[in-house]
Amino acid sequence: MEAVVFVFSLLDCCALIFLSVYFIITLSDLECDYINARSCCSKLNKWVIPELIGHTIVTVLMLISLHWFIFLLNFPVATWNIYRNTQSRAAEVTHERSHDQAWFPLALFLHVSL
């Protein structure tokens, strides 16, 4: 059972790293004015929920399989993802992402690579 959990976690982390790199590339294109804000948000918004689900599943799996250290590493980022998405949904933010959140994909990329 432990091997299945870690193999799934490895595959999920690879997918999360790919998404983080995609977010960073898309946001850098937005910063350089290669794409406009609406098209950037339409590209990124469809990947926010899968990213949230993927990270939450790994966090819950580590809790269930009693790997406390890995759970404690993943819990703050999963909590931040849930908080960020519930707040933006509650405020009904339009398509535009704020530039204040542009640092988060980089922080997530660094955290997932641990």
C-alpha positions in Angstrom: 0.0 0.0 0.0 2.8 2.4 0.9 4.4 1.9 -2.5 1.2 2.8 -4.3 0.8 6.0 -2.2 4.3 7.1 -3.0 4.1 6.2 -6.7 0.8 8.2 -7.0 2.4 11.1 -5.1 5.4 11.1 -7.4 3.1 11.2 -10.5 1.0 13.9 -8.9 4.0 16.0 -8.0 5.3 15.7 -11.5 2.0 17.0 -12.8 2.0 19.8 -10.2 5.5 20.8 -11.3 4.4 20.8 -14.9 1.5 23.0 -14.0 3.7 25.4 -12.0 6.1 25.8 -14.9 3.1 26.4 -17.3 1.8 29.0 -14.9 5.1 30.8 -14.7 5.6 30.8 -18.5 2.1 32.1 -19.0 2.5 34.8 -16.4 5.8 35.8 -17.9 4.1 36.1 -21.3 1.6 38.3 -19.7 4.3 40.4 -18.1 6.1 40.9 -21.5 2.7 41.8 -23.2 2.8 38.8 -25.5 -0.7 38.0 -24.5 -3.5 40.0 -22.9 -4.9 39.6 -19.4 -8.1 37.9 -20.6 -6.4 35.2 -22.6 -3.9 34.6 -19.8 -6.7 34.1 -17.3 -8.7 31.9 -19.6 -5.5 29.7 -20.0 -4.8 29.6 -16.3 -8.3 29.5 -14.8 -9.0 26.1 -16.2 -6.0 24.6 -14.4 -6.6 26.1 -11.0 -9.2 23.5 -9.8 -7.2 20.4 -11.0 -4.1 21.9 -9.2 -6.1 22.3 -6.1 -7.6 18.8 -6.3 -4.2 17.2 -7.0 -2.5 18.9 -4.1 -5.3 18.1 -1.7 -5.4 14.4 -2.7 -1.7 14.0 -2.0 -2.1 15.8 1.4 -5.0 13.6 2.4 -3.2 10.5 1.3 -0.2 11.4 3.4 -2.5 12.0 6.4 -4.3 8.7 5.9 -1.1 6.7 5.4 0.4 8.3 8.6 3.4 10.0 7.0 3.3 13.0 9.3 6.4 14.8 8.1 5.3 14.9 4.5 1.8 15.8 5.5 3.1 18.7 7.5 5.1 19.9 4.5 2.1 19.7 2.2 -0.6 21.0 4.6 0.3 24.8 4.6 0.3 24.9 0.8 -2.9 22.9 0.4 -4.6 25.2 3.0 -3.4 28.3 1.1 -4.7 26.9 -2.2 -8.1 26.2 -0.6 -8.2 29.6 1.0 -7.1 31.4 -2.1 -9.8 29.6 -4.3 -12.6 30.0 -1.8 -11.9 33.8 -1.4 -11.7 34.4 -5.1 -14.9 32.5 -5.7 -16.7 34.3 -2.8 -15.7 37.7 -4.1 -16.6 36.7 -7.7 -13.4 38.1 -9.1 -13.5 38.8 -12.9 -11.1 37.2 -15.3 -8.2 39.3 -14.3 -5.6 37.9 -11.9 -3.9 40.3 -9.6 -0.1 40.8 -10.0 0.2 40.3 -6.2 -0.4 36.6 -6.7 2.2 36.2 -9.4 4.8 35.0 -6.9 2.7 32.1 -5.8 3.4 29.7 -8.7 7.1 30.1 -8.1 6.7 29.4 -4.3 4.6 26.4 -5.2 7.2 25.2 -7.6 9.9 25.5 -5.0 7.7 23.7 -2.4 6.7 20.8 -4.7 10.4 20.3 -5.6 11.2 19.5 -2.0 
